[in-house]
Amino acid sequence: MTIGRLVSLMQGGIEEVFILIVPVLSVALVVGLIVAIFQATTSIQEQTLTFFPKFIAIFGVLALLGGWQFNHLKGFVINLFKMIPNL
């Protein structure tokens, strides 16, 4: 195994993590920003107001995209296992 191939595998793993986590983090960011603007305009500083909408939004994204994320990760892992004999 060469250093270039190892770097390529690590890069592929990092890219896979980014592909899988970006939809969840972007929804959490948008919902957090909306709640923060709402709290700033109404002067409501309730801690549960920030947690609950993010929880519901993240759960919804995982419910909608969980199958796609699982299939994407499954394909990546299958490709890794196919590469084992060549190493």
Biopython code that builds the backbone (N, CA, C, O; Angstrom):
import numpy as np
from Bio.PDB.StructureBuilder import StructureBuilder

atoms = [
    (1, "MET", "N", (0.845, -1.178, 0.000)),
    (1, "MET", "CA", (0.000, 0.000, 0.000)),
    (1, "MET", "C", (0.888, 1.238, 0.000)),
    (1, "MET", "O", (1.818, 1.360, 0.798)),
    (2, "THR", "N", (0.585, 2.135, -0.898)),
    (2, "THR", "CA", (1.377, 3.349, -1.001)),
    (2, "THR", "C", (0.748, 4.459, -0.171)),
    (2, "THR", "O", (-0.415, 4.388, 0.225)),
    (3, "ILE", "N", (1.541, 5.470, 0.074)),
    (3, "ILE", "CA", (1.055, 6.629, 0.836)),
    (3, "ILE", "C", (-0.057, 7.341, 0.060)),
    (3, "ILE", "O", (-1.027, 7.812, 0.654)),
    (4, "GLY", "N", (0.083, 7.416, -1.246)),
    (4, "GLY", "CA", (-0.939, 8.070, -2.072)),
    (4, "GLY", "C", (-2.282, 7.371, -1.978)),
    (4, "GLY", "O", (-3.325, 8.021, -1.910)),
    (5, "ARG", "N", (-2.255, 6.046, -1.973)),
    (5, "ARG", "CA", (-3.504, 5.291, -1.867)),
    (5, "ARG", "C", (-4.131, 5.469, -0.480)),
    (5, "ARG", "O", (-5.350, 5.577, -0.350)),
    (6, "LEU", "N", (-3.289, 5.499, 0.548)),
    (6, "LEU", "CA", (-3.791, 5.718, 1.906)),
    (6, "LEU", "C", (-4.408, 7.102, 2.048)),
    (6, "LEU", "O", (-5.465, 7.261, 2.659)),
    (7, "VAL", "N", (-3.749, 8.090, 1.488)),
    (7, "VAL", "CA", (-4.293, 9.454, 1.520)),
    (7, "VAL", "C", (-5.612, 9.519, 0.761)),
    (7, "VAL", "O", (-6.546, 10.200, 1.185)),
    (8, "SER", "N", (-5.687, 8.809, -0.358)),
    (8, "SER", "CA", (-6.921, 8.778, -1.138)),
    (8, "SER", "C", (-8.064, 8.142, -0.347)),
    (8, "SER", "O", (-9.195, 8.627, -0.387)),
    (9, "LEU", "N", (-7.771, 7.063, 0.367)),
    (9, "LEU", "CA", (-8.798, 6.424, 1.203)),
    (9, "LEU", "C", (-9.263, 7.350, 2.325)),
    (9, "LEU", "O", (-10.457, 7.447, 2.606)),
    (10, "MET", "N", (-8.321, 8.021, 2.957)),
    (10, "MET", "CA", (-8.686, 8.943, 4.034)),
    (10, "MET", "C", (-9.493, 10.115, 3.501)),
    (10, "MET", "O", (-10.453, 10.551, 4.136)),
    (11, "GLN", "N", (-9.110, 10.623, 2.345)),
    (11, "GLN", "CA", (-9.855, 11.723, 1.726)),
    (11, "GLN", "C", (-11.276, 11.281, 1.380)),
    (11, "GLN", "O", (-12.229, 12.033, 1.584)),
    (12, "GLY", "N", (-11.417, 10.072, 0.862)),
    (12, "GLY", "CA", (-12.747, 9.557, 0.549)),
    (12, "GLY", "C", (-13.608, 9.411, 1.796)),
    (12, "GLY", "O", (-14.806, 9.692, 1.764)),
    (13, "GLY", "N", (-12.999, 8.973, 2.895)),
    (13, "GLY", "CA", (-13.742, 8.856, 4.146)),
    (13, "GLY", "C", (-14.198, 10.199, 4.677)),
    (13, "GLY", "O", (-15.325, 10.336, 5.153)),
    (14, "ILE", "N", (-13.322, 11.191, 4.597)),
    (14, "ILE", "CA", (-13.689, 12.538, 5.064)),
    (14, "ILE", "C", (-14.778, 13.130, 4.183)),
    (14, "ILE", "O", (-15.708, 13.760, 4.687)),
    (15, "GLU", "N", (-14.673, 12.933, 2.871)),
    (15, "GLU", "CA", (-15.713, 13.425, 1.967)),
    (15, "GLU", "C", (-17.050, 12.755, 2.261)),
    (15, "GLU", "O", (-18.097, 13.400, 2.210)),
    (16, "GLU", "N", (-17.014, 11.463, 2.567)),
    (16, "GLU", "CA", (-18.241, 10.733, 2.889)),
    (16, "GLU", "C", (-18.901, 11.300, 4.142)),
    (16, "GLU", "O", (-20.120, 11.470, 4.184)),
    (17, "VAL", "N", (-18.105, 11.588, 5.148)),
    (17, "VAL", "CA", (-18.646, 12.181, 6.375)),
    (17, "VAL", "C", (-19.291, 13.519, 6.080)),
    (17, "VAL", "O", (-20.381, 13.806, 6.575)),
    (18, "PHE", "N", (-18.629, 14.344, 5.279)),
    (18, "PHE", "CA", (-19.197, 15.650, 4.939)),
    (18, "PHE", "C", (-20.495, 15.514, 4.158)),
    (18, "PHE", "O", (-21.452, 16.246, 4.412)),
    (19, "ILE", "N", (-20.535, 14.589, 3.215)),
    (19, "ILE", "CA", (-21.755, 14.386, 2.419)),
    (19, "ILE", "C", (-22.913, 13.967, 3.311)),
    (19, "ILE", "O", (-24.045, 14.404, 3.104)),
    (20, "LEU", "N", (-22.641, 13.126, 4.296)),
    (20, "LEU", "CA", (-23.713, 12.620, 5.144)),
    (20, "LEU", "C", (-24.153, 13.624, 6.211)),
    (20, "LEU", "O", (-25.312, 13.603, 6.625)),
    (21, "ILE", "N", (-23.265, 14.492, 6.659)),
    (21, "ILE", "CA", (-23.593, 15.363, 7.783)),
    (21, "ILE", "C", (-24.085, 16.751, 7.343)),
    (21, "ILE", "O", (-24.742, 17.440, 8.123)),
    (22, "VAL", "N", (-23.780, 17.168, 6.111)),
    (22, "VAL", "CA", (-24.159, 18.515, 5.672)),
    (22, "VAL", "C", (-25.667, 18.765, 5.716)),
    (22, "VAL", "O", (-26.067, 19.830, 6.186)),
    (23, "PRO", "N", (-26.531, 17.853, 5.256)),
    (23, "PRO", "CA", (-27.967, 18.158, 5.332)),
    (23, "PRO", "C", (-28.461, 18.351, 6.770)),
    (23, "PRO", "O", (-29.273, 19.237, 7.033)),
    (24, "VAL", "N", (-27.979, 17.537, 7.685)),
    (24, "VAL", "CA", (-28.421, 17.631, 9.074)),
    (24, "VAL", "C", (-27.921, 18.924, 9.708)),
    (24, "VAL", "O", (-28.683, 19.632, 10.366)),
    (25, "LEU", "N", (-26.647, 19.231, 9.511)),
    (25, "LEU", "CA", (-26.096, 20.444, 10.111)),
    (25, "LEU", "C", (-26.674, 21.710, 9.501)),
    (25, "LEU", "O", (-26.869, 22.700, 10.207)),
    (26, "SER", "N", (-26.950, 21.696, 8.199)),
    (26, "SER", "CA", (-27.509, 22.898, 7.585)),
    (26, "SER", "C", (-28.921, 23.175, 8.092)),
    (26, "SER", "O", (-29.282, 24.330, 8.320)),
    (27, "VAL", "N", (-29.717, 22.129, 8.269)),
    (27, "VAL", "CA", (-31.065, 22.328, 8.823)),
    (27, "VAL", "C", (-30.975, 22.825, 10.261)),
    (27, "VAL", "O", (-31.725, 23.722, 10.648)),
    (28, "ALA", "N", (-30.077, 22.261, 11.053)),
    (28, "ALA", "CA", (-29.910, 22.716, 12.437)),
    (28, "ALA", "C", (-29.455, 24.170, 12.473)),
    (28, "ALA", "O", (-29.895, 24.938, 13.328)),
    (29, "LEU", "N", (-28.579, 24.549, 11.549)),
    (29, "LEU", "CA", (-28.104, 25.934, 11.492)),
    (29, "LEU", "C", (-29.230, 26.897, 11.143)),
    (29, "LEU", "O", (-29.376, 27.942, 11.777)),
    (30, "VAL", "N", (-30.023, 26.549, 10.140)),
    (30, "VAL", "CA", (-31.116, 27.427, 9.711)),
    (30, "VAL", "C", (-32.171, 27.547, 10.811)),
    (30, "VAL", "O", (-32.637, 28.648, 11.106)),
    (31, "VAL", "N", (-32.543, 26.434, 11.411)),
    (31, "VAL", "CA", (-33.546, 26.478, 12.482)),
    (31, "VAL", "C", (-33.007, 27.264, 13.684)),
    (31, "VAL", "O", (-33.736, 28.047, 14.293)),
    (32, "GLY", "N", (-31.750, 27.058, 14.017)),
    (32, "GLY", "CA", (-31.151, 27.816, 15.127)),
    (32, "GLY", "C", (-31.126, 29.305, 14.848)),
    (32, "GLY", "O", (-31.377, 30.115, 15.741)),
    (33, "LEU", "N", (-30.823, 29.672, 13.600)),
    (33, "LEU", "CA", (-30.809, 31.088, 13.241)),
    (33, "LEU", "C", (-32.202, 31.698, 13.314)),
    (33, "LEU", "O", (-32.366, 32.821, 13.791)),
    (34, "ILE", "N", (-33.198, 30.966, 12.845)),
    (34, "ILE", "CA", (-34.584, 31.463, 12.898)),
    (34, "ILE", "C", (-35.028, 31.625, 14.345)),
    (34, "ILE", "O", (-35.645, 32.633, 14.692)),
    (35, "VAL", "N", (-34.724, 30.653, 15.190)),
    (35, "VAL", "CA", (-35.111, 30.742, 16.604)),
    (35, "VAL", "C", (-34.373, 31.881, 17.282)),
    (35, "VAL", "O", (-34.958, 32.583, 18.107)),
    (36, "ALA", "N", (-33.093, 32.086, 16.955)),
    (36, "ALA", "CA", (-32.325, 33.177, 17.559)),
    (36, "ALA", "C", (-32.894, 34.531, 17.160)),
    (36, "ALA", "O", (-32.981, 35.435, 17.991)),
    (37, "ILE", "N", (-33.280, 34.678, 15.905)),
    (37, "ILE", "CA", (-33.893, 35.937, 15.468)),
    (37, "ILE", "C", (-35.223, 36.147, 16.167)),
    (37, "ILE", "O", (-35.537, 37.260, 16.589)),
    (38, "PHE", "N", (-36.012, 35.076, 16.292)),
    (38, "PHE", "CA", (-37.292, 35.173, 17.002)),
    (38, "PHE", "C", (-37.082, 35.574, 18.465)),
    (38, "PHE", "O", (-37.803, 36.420, 18.994)),
    (39, "GLN", "N", (-36.088, 34.961, 19.110)),
    (39, "GLN", "CA", (-35.820, 35.291, 20.510)),
    (39, "GLN", "C", (-35.320, 36.721, 20.659)),
    (39, "GLN", "O", (-35.669, 37.399, 21.625)),
    (40, "ALA", "N", (-34.513, 37.185, 19.722)),
    (40, "ALA", "CA", (-33.997, 38.547, 19.810)),
    (40, "ALA", "C", (-35.093, 39.584, 19.597)),
    (40, "ALA", "O", (-35.078, 40.642, 20.227)),
    (41, "THR", "N", (-36.034, 39.292, 18.724)),
    (41, "THR", "CA", (-37.091, 40.269, 18.463)),
    (41, "THR", "C", (-38.153, 40.290, 19.550)),
    (41, "THR", "O", (-38.769, 41.326, 19.799)),
    (42, "THR", "N", (-38.373, 39.152, 20.197)),
    (42, "THR", "CA", (-39.427, 39.103, 21.223)),
    (42, "THR", "C", (-38.880, 39.150, 22.643)),
    (42, "THR", "O", (-39.659, 39.189, 23.595)),
    (43, "SER", "N", (-37.575, 39.148, 22.808)),
    (43, "SER", "CA", (-36.919, 39.160, 24.126)),
    (43, "SER", "C", (-37.308, 37.958, 24.985)),
    (43, "SER", "O", (-37.291, 38.048, 26.212)),
    (44, "ILE", "N", (-37.651, 36.855, 24.367)),
    (44, "ILE", "CA", (-37.920, 35.604, 25.081)),
    (44, "ILE", "C", (-36.615, 34.823, 25.134)),
    (44, "ILE", "O", (-36.038, 34.515, 24.091)),
    (45, "GLN", "N", (-36.148, 34.502, 26.322)),
    (45, "GLN", "CA", (-34.877, 33.792, 26.481)),
    (45, "GLN", "C", (-35.104, 32.425, 27.123)),
    (45, "GLN", "O", (-34.437, 32.074, 28.097)),
    (46, "GLU", "N", (-36.019, 31.677, 26.592)),
    (46, "GLU", "CA", (-36.315, 30.347, 27.100)),
    (46, "GLU", "C", (-35.347, 29.342, 26.488)),
    (46, "GLU", "O", (-35.188, 29.298, 25.268)),
    (47, "GLN", "N", (-34.696, 28.531, 27.327)),
    (47, "GLN", "CA", (-33.703, 27.575, 26.844)),
    (47, "GLN", "C", (-34.331, 26.454, 26.012)),
    (47, "GLN", "O", (-33.737, 26.005, 25.031)),
    (48, "THR", "N", (-35.508, 26.006, 26.392)),
    (48, "THR", "CA", (-36.135, 24.914, 25.642)),
    (48, "THR", "C", (-36.598, 25.363, 24.265)),
    (48, "THR", "O", (-36.800, 24.530, 23.381)),
    (49, "LEU", "N", (-36.765, 26.652, 24.070)),
    (49, "LEU", "CA", (-37.187, 27.169, 22.774)),
    (49, "LEU", "C", (-36.102, 26.951, 21.720)),
    (49, "LEU", "O", (-36.410, 26.831, 20.534)),
    (50, "THR", "N", (-34.853, 26.899, 22.133)),
    (50, "THR", "CA", (-33.790, 26.650, 21.166)),
    (50, "THR", "C", (-33.599, 25.157, 20.912)),
    (50, "THR", "O", (-33.235, 24.763, 19.804)),
    (51, "PHE", "N", (-33.838, 24.331, 21.910)),
    (51, "PHE", "CA", (-33.570, 22.903, 21.787)),
    (51, "PHE", "C", (-34.660, 22.171, 21.017)),
    (51, "PHE", "O", (-34.358, 21.403, 20.104)),
    (52, "PHE", "N", (-35.895, 22.390, 21.363)),
    (52, "PHE", "CA", (-36.991, 21.595, 20.815)),
    (52, "PHE", "C", (-37.157, 21.746, 19.298)),
    (52, "PHE", "O", (-37.287, 20.730, 18.615)),
    (53, "PRO", "N", (-37.160, 22.957, 18.738)),
    (53, "PRO", "CA", (-37.298, 23.055, 17.271)),
    (53, "PRO", "C", (-36.133, 22.396, 16.527)),
    (53, "PRO", "O", (-36.337, 21.770, 15.486)),
    (54, "LYS", "N", (-34.915, 22.535, 17.056)),
    (54, "LYS", "CA", (-33.779, 21.878, 16.412)),
    (54, "LYS", "C", (-33.927, 20.366, 16.461)),
    (54, "LYS", "O", (-33.638, 19.675, 15.484)),
    (55, "PHE", "N", (-34.375, 19.858, 17.589)),
    (55, "PHE", "CA", (-34.567, 18.414, 17.747)),
    (55, "PHE", "C", (-35.580, 17.892, 16.741)),
    (55, "PHE", "O", (-35.348, 16.870, 16.096)),
    (56, "ILE", "N", (-36.695, 18.584, 16.605)),
    (56, "ILE", "CA", (-37.737, 18.170, 15.669)),
    (56, "ILE", "C", (-37.237, 18.268, 14.223)),
    (56, "ILE", "O", (-37.499, 17.375, 13.417)),
    (57, "ALA", "N", (-36.523, 19.342, 13.895)),
    (57, "ALA", "CA", (-36.033, 19.522, 12.531)),
    (57, "ALA", "C", (-34.991, 18.456, 12.178)),
    (57, "ALA", "O", (-35.034, 17.892, 11.085)),
    (58, "ILE", "N", (-34.066, 18.179, 13.081)),
    (58, "ILE", "CA", (-33.045, 17.166, 12.825)),
    (58, "ILE", "C", (-33.687, 15.789, 12.706)),
    (58, "ILE", "O", (-33.308, 15.002, 11.838)),
    (59, "PHE", "N", (-34.642, 15.496, 13.558)),
    (59, "PHE", "CA", (-35.344, 14.215, 13.475)),
    (59, "PHE", "C", (-36.070, 14.086, 12.137)),
    (59, "PHE", "O", (-36.073, 13.018, 11.525)),
    (60, "GLY", "N", (-36.685, 15.178, 11.691)),
    (60, "GLY", "CA", (-37.381, 15.157, 10.401)),
    (60, "GLY", "C", (-36.427, 14.933, 9.234)),
    (60, "GLY", "O", (-36.736, 14.174, 8.315)),
    (61, "VAL", "N", (-35.275, 15.584, 9.266)),
    (61, "VAL", "CA", (-34.291, 15.399, 8.193)),
    (61, "VAL", "C", (-33.779, 13.971, 8.193)),
    (61, "VAL", "O", (-33.633, 13.366, 7.131)),
    (62, "LEU", "N", (-33.507, 13.427, 9.365)),
    (62, "LEU", "CA", (-33.033, 12.046, 9.437)),
    (62, "LEU", "C", (-34.116, 11.064, 8.983)),
    (62, "LEU", "O", (-33.810, 10.034, 8.382)),
    (63, "ALA", "N", (-35.370, 11.381, 9.269)),
    (63, "ALA", "CA", (-36.457, 10.513, 8.815)),
    (63, "ALA", "C", (-36.598, 10.563, 7.293)),
    (63, "ALA", "O", (-36.882, 9.546, 6.660)),
    (64, "LEU", "N", (-36.401, 11.744, 6.708)),
    (64, "LEU", "CA", (-36.531, 11.885, 5.258)),
    (64, "LEU", "C", (-35.309, 11.362, 4.501)),
    (64, "LEU", "O", (-35.448, 10.707, 3.468)),
    (65, "LEU", "N", (-34.125, 11.649, 5.013)),
    (65, "LEU", "CA", (-32.905, 11.324, 4.284)),
    (65, "LEU", "C", (-32.146, 10.126, 4.845)),
    (65, "LEU", "O", (-31.091, 9.765, 4.323)),
    (66, "GLY", "N", (-32.665, 9.510, 5.893)),
    (66, "GLY", "CA", (-31.951, 8.399, 6.518)),
    (66, "GLY", "C", (-31.714, 7.238, 5.579)),
    (66, "GLY", "O", (-30.640, 6.637, 5.607)),
    (67, "GLY", "N", (-32.688, 6.907, 4.746)),
    (67, "GLY", "CA", (-32.526, 5.815, 3.801)),
    (67, "GLY", "C", (-31.454, 6.116, 2.771)),
    (67, "GLY", "O", (-30.633, 5.258, 2.448)),
    (68, "TRP", "N", (-31.464, 7.344, 2.255)),
    (68, "TRP", "CA", (-30.446, 7.739, 1.298)),
    (68, "TRP", "C", (-29.061, 7.726, 1.935)),
    (68, "TRP", "O", (-28.095, 7.267, 1.327)),
    (69, "GLN", "N", (-28.971, 8.236, 3.170)),
    (69, "GLN", "CA", (-27.683, 8.266, 3.860)),
    (69, "GLN", "C", (-27.167, 6.850, 4.112)),
    (69, "GLN", "O", (-25.977, 6.579, 3.950)),
    (70, "PHE", "N", (-28.059, 5.960, 4.505)),
    (70, "PHE", "CA", (-27.645, 4.588, 4.760)),
    (70, "PHE", "C", (-27.162, 3.918, 3.470)),
    (70, "PHE", "O", (-26.134, 3.240, 3.474)),
    (71, "ASN", "N", (-27.889, 4.101, 2.379)),
    (71, "ASN", "CA", (-27.482, 3.510, 1.103)),
    (71, "ASN", "C", (-26.160, 4.091, 0.606)),
    (71, "ASN", "O", (-25.336, 3.368, 0.046)),
    (72, "HIS", "N", (-25.957, 5.373, 0.805)),
    (72, "HIS", "CA", (-24.711, 6.011, 0.401)),
    (72, "HIS", "C", (-23.542, 5.458, 1.209)),
    (72, "HIS", "O", (-22.492, 5.139, 0.650)),
    (73, "LEU", "N", (-23.723, 5.344, 2.514)),
    (73, "LEU", "CA", (-22.672, 4.795, 3.367)),
    (73, "LEU", "C", (-22.445, 3.318, 3.067)),
    (73, "LEU", "O", (-21.309, 2.846, 3.104)),
    (74, "LYS", "N", (-23.504, 2.594, 2.776)),
    (74, "LYS", "CA", (-23.379, 1.176, 2.433)),
    (74, "LYS", "C", (-22.548, 1.006, 1.166)),
    (74, "LYS", "O", (-21.694, 0.121, 1.102)),
    (75, "GLY", "N", (-22.782, 1.829, 0.175)),
    (75, "GLY", "CA", (-21.998, 1.768, -1.054)),
    (75, "GLY", "C", (-20.527, 2.059, -0.816)),
    (75, "GLY", "O", (-19.655, 1.426, -1.411)),
    (76, "PHE", "N", (-20.256, 3.026, 0.062)),
    (76, "PHE", "CA", (-18.865, 3.359, 0.387)),
    (76, "PHE", "C", (-18.176, 2.191, 1.081)),
    (76, "PHE", "O", (-17.036, 1.860, 0.754)),
    (77, "VAL", "N", (-18.852, 1.571, 2.026)),
    (77, "VAL", "CA", (-18.264, 0.447, 2.764)),
    (77, "VAL", "C", (-18.080, -0.763, 1.848)),
    (77, "VAL", "O", (-17.074, -1.466, 1.951)),
    (78, "ILE", "N", (-19.029, -1.010, 0.964)),
    (78, "ILE", "CA", (-18.884, -2.127, 0.021)),
    (78, "ILE", "C", (-17.669, -1.907, -0.877)),
    (78, "ILE", "O", (-16.920, -2.844, -1.153)),
    (79, "ASN", "N", (-17.474, -0.666, -1.331)),
    (79, "ASN", "CA", (-16.291, -0.366, -2.147)),
    (79, "ASN", "C", (-15.008, -0.569, -1.350)),
    (79, "ASN", "O", (-14.011, -1.046, -1.894)),
    (80, "LEU", "N", (-15.021, -0.216, -0.078)),
    (80, "LEU", "CA", (-13.836, -0.441, 0.757)),
    (80, "LEU", "C", (-13.534, -1.930, 0.869)),
    (80, "LEU", "O", (-12.378, -2.340, 0.754)),
    (81, "PHE", "N", (-14.559, -2.738, 1.092)),
    (81, "PHE", "CA", (-14.342, -4.182, 1.212)),
    (81, "PHE", "C", (-13.898, -4.802, -0.121)),
    (81, "PHE", "O", (-13.143, -5.774, -0.133)),
    (82, "LYS", "N", (-14.369, -4.239, -1.238)),
    (82, "LYS", "CA", (-13.925, -4.734, -2.552)),
    (82, "LYS", "C", (-12.461, -4.413, -2.800)),
    (82, "LYS", "O", (-11.788, -5.128, -3.542)),
    (83, "MET", "N", (-11.963, -3.352, -2.190)),
    (83, "MET", "CA", (-10.579, -2.945, -2.379)),
    (83, "MET", "C", (-9.599, -3.770, -1.547)),
    (83, "MET", "O", (-8.396, -3.723, -1.802)),
    (84, "ILE", "N", (-10.082, -4.523, -0.562)),
    (84, "ILE", "CA", (-9.192, -5.269, 0.341)),
    (84, "ILE", "C", (-8.293, -6.253, -0.403)),
    (84, "ILE", "O", (-7.099, -6.294, -0.107)),
    (85, "PRO", "N", (-8.799, -7.059, -1.361)),
    (85, "PRO", "CA", (-7.885, -7.998, -2.039)),
    (85, "PRO", "C", (-6.770, -7.298, -2.823)),
    (85, "PRO", "O", (-5.692, -7.865, -3.000)),
    (86, "ASN", "N", (-7.019, -6.082, -3.288)),
    (86, "ASN", "CA", (-6.005, -5.356, -4.058)),
    (86, "ASN", "C", (-4.932, -4.745, -3.190)),
    (86, "ASN", "O", (-3.873, -4.359, -3.685)),
    (87, "LEU", "N", (-5.194, -4.653, -1.902)),
    (87, "LEU", "CA", (-4.195, -4.057, -1.018)),
    (87, "LEU", "C", (-3.131, -5.076, -0.689)),
    (87, "LEU", "O", (-2.192, -4.772, 0.047)),
]
sb = StructureBuilder()
sb.init_structure("model")
sb.init_model(0)
sb.init_chain("A")
sb.init_seg("    ")
for serial, (resi, resn, name, xyz) in enumerate(atoms, 1):
    if name == "N":
        sb.init_residue(resn, " ", resi, " ")
    sb.init_atom(name, np.array(xyz, "f"), 0.0, 1.0, " ", f" {name:<3s}", serial, name[0])
structure = sb.get_structure()
